[in-house]
């Protein structure tokens, strides 16, 4: 059993009292009931009420705490916020965490996501940099080193696959960029104004033959 | 050796309610202590289907797909992501059983009838069993037709028909297909998510649970997947898988 670190992603474990208290970022102003469901529901949304499909995104709601114990063991509380994080920490520490690369994940896709495998090598790296750069999990599947206490990520997630699918379409037929619209859903990559979409498009090289000079 | 249960669901990148029925069913089963270990895995949420068995070291695992139809997701996506070979996969010390989806269980017909009755449906009323359907997979519609047939046999209603969101007979023809004064629409969906909560009410111009239009009444019920009976359905599928 790997010891649970005092800091994990954006979580802090306060062990000064009788029972460990799990806290989100910032000073706690509310205490959540000791319920896995309540904690999951609370941390599923960011501070602006936007859904967080990527559990590791550095947008964890601020200002909450929950007392762990018999009703909500610390392990279950962390599992509600960062699913499988403790399992992956333990397996990684034991050298037993199986890794799967983005190339392998994209090549096994079918149906709507089959097109994701057409994303170029540079596009894949751009997607990894933009999405994984927002996540507390370390993509050890991409060869990144996992520092002690950091959460290893063993396999590209479905959000990254979805971004790669859209990005492959953009490479084929680049859409016009738009201003970022903060309330657009985090993973609505097909919607103009999506933060990651606009960042990706802004970072794409111009198509061959397109005159980019302004003068 | 432990016995583990995995509920395999779809989840969503865009709607935070989509996975609720899977989480709540898992919580009810966990509190019953029927299984030593109860997990959930999703196609589009975390934990992912491909990693949900991480840390599961030995024993019997039963995977129950929390899907309505026995189609693309249950036959292609879930087995591929979880590395399943069929009804039984032996992977080292793990024996992984894979059951049919919850939506194909005969008890679902009873849930549809219950949903219709909760909405006040009686012998003179019509019931529309509303499924997703897709032109891309002909298997998707089969279970919707099958459930409509069971409801027709088991329920007291004047008329029962299958309708679809994404294929014919389309839900937009609701008031042309049915001529009864009251039509109760029961979504054969897992969650009160994007379709049940947004696209269906919008496309049918529903005012809420009850809509009056041209002297007729359309009642719209919660989806079958949020009904507490789903817990019993999951446990029956898991039991049937080992017998």
Interface residues (C-beta under 8 A of the other chain):
Chain A: X36 X37 X40 X44 X45 X51 X53 X55 X83 X84 X87 X88 X90 X91 X97 X98 X100 X108 X110 X111 X154 X155 X157 X158 X159 X162 X185 X186 X187 X188
Chain B: X12 X13 X14 X15 X16 X23 X24 X27 X43 X44 X45 X46 X47 X48 X50 X51 X52 X54 X55 X72 X76 X77 X80
